[in-house]
């Protein structure tokens, strides 16, 4: 019996050496340690032994079982380790590799200019008011002293949706809406998108304007000029000068066009300003009393000034952009240059 156990132990050891995977290890376990296994068979054979030999052989059987169990556990641990290493190699993360870094986004050049303009105006006490882009003919034109079929409509190539509804051609429509809802005195700006049937390097069918309107008693051109000087200096730098040229808009009387000293040469004359030293930037004027009355404001008591300008143009001048359309293509290479 002892001999038999010894042989079994040896055989198990040899066989275990050949075990190369988990499946054969399981087979091995069943073969030696299982209920029908070889060791169990030997244990059964103990019945036939004389009583005094039983404890000796019993101890030996336990010893052999213990040995085989230890060796199997060791093998199992080896397999587990191999499995883990294989898994780790598959999902290898090199923590020493230099980081790619985060690509930082940036605001669109237009958003930046809008923020700058709006912040400057809010600091001067203006309230931001918005209005619809799909607008009634009434607010875009009629309420602003541009009657139906009047030639002054030709100043703007308008997209009509129906006879009475259009894509607003100017943020001045918000001027009319504001006068009808707010109680004077008030100071508002209305930034937003506007639409005109026009497209070339300096015109886009959709572009952006910011309109300003101040209604109060005793408003004069001097108020308009000082306010615009502050706004343009904040936008283009402290040395900026502005000048007024007589002009015409149906909703302001008198009307002016406002030029700003060229931000590139500061008035000397350069390629950007075509040698003039100035850039034409805004339309403005004293609100026509007819417009005040049409929108429910007492023109005997109140006066107002209004100004409006193309925000895209400001962004173009500030960033030396030559084609307005490049601002709406969202080509990532262009946007990266603007960062
Ligand atoms: N709305 C005018 C335009 O789009 C600009 C303007 C605004 C002129 C306010 C005077 C007063 O051309």
Boltz pocket constraint, residues with backbone or C-beta under 6 A from the ligand:
constraints:
  - pocket:
      binder: B
      contacts: [[A, 169], [A, 170], [A, 171], [A, 172], [A, 211], [A, 212], [A, 249], [A, 252], [A, 256], [A, 283], [A, 284], [A, 285], [A, 306], [A, 307], [A, 308], [A, 309]]
      max_distance: 6.0
